Amino acid sequence: IYLFDNYPSGIGLADGLKDIYKDVFISIEKILNKCECERGCPSCTGPVLNKERIPKEVAKILIGKINKCLMTN
C-alpha cells in the first residue's frame, strides 16, 4: 500500500504518519463507504486506470482486512 501526495519529495507529512496510521486507515474505510460512485473515483480510490476490475470493491476488501488486523493488535 502506498500513501502519497502529488508533490515531488512530498510535503513532509509522512513523518507523523507512524503515530496516527490506525486513524488514517479508519478514515480511508469511511471515505470508501461514504462515496456514492459505483466503481471508484478520484475522491475515494484515486484514478481508475484498470477497466477490468472494480477498484472500489478491491480497496474496500483490502482496507477492511487491514482494519480488522489493526483492531486486534
C-alpha positions in Angstrom: 0.0 0.0 0.0 1.3 3.4 -0.9 0.0 6.5 0.6 1.4 9.5 -1.2 0.8 13.1 -2.3 1.3 14.5 -5.7 4.2 16.8 -4.8 7.8 15.7 -5.7 9.5 14.5 -2.5 6.2 15.0 -0.6 5.5 17.8 1.8 6.7 16.1 5.0 3.5 14.6 6.3 4.8 11.0 6.3 7.0 11.6 9.3 3.9 11.9 11.5 2.0 9.0 9.9 3.6 6.4 12.2 1.8 8.0 15.1 -1.7 8.1 13.5 -1.8 5.3 11.0 -4.7 3.5 12.6 -6.9 6.6 12.4 -5.8 7.1 8.8 -6.9 3.5 7.8 -10.3 4.0 9.6 -10.8 7.3 7.7 -10.0 5.6 4.4 -12.7 3.0 5.1 -15.2 5.7 5.9 -14.4 7.6 2.7 -14.8 4.4 0.6 -18.1 3.6 2.3 -19.5 7.2 2.0 -18.6 7.7 -1.7 -21.6 7.1 -3.9 -19.7 6.1 -7.0 -20.0 2.6 -8.3 -16.5 1.5 -9.4 -14.2 4.0 -7.7 -13.4 7.6 -8.5 -10.7 10.2 -7.7 -12.5 11.0 -4.4 -12.3 7.5 -3.0 -9.8 5.3 -4.8 -7.8 7.8 -6.9 -7.5 7.5 -10.6 -9.3 4.4 -12.0 -7.0 3.1 -14.7 -7.9 -0.6 -14.8 -11.2 -1.0 -16.5 -11.3 -4.8 -16.0 -11.7 -4.8 -12.2 -13.7 -2.7 -9.8 -11.1 -0.8 -7.8 -13.5 0.4 -5.1 -14.6 -3.2 -4.2 -10.9 -4.3 -4.1 -10.0 -1.3 -1.9 -12.9 -1.9 0.5 -11.9 -5.6 0.9 -8.3 -4.7 1.5 -8.9 -1.9 3.9 -11.4 -3.9 5.8 -8.9 -6.7 6.4 -6.2 -4.2 7.4 -8.6 -2.5 9.9 -9.6 -5.9 11.3 -5.9 -6.7 11.9 -5.2 -3.3 13.4 -8.1 -3.6 15.8 -7.0 -7.0 17.1 -3.4 -5.7 17.9 
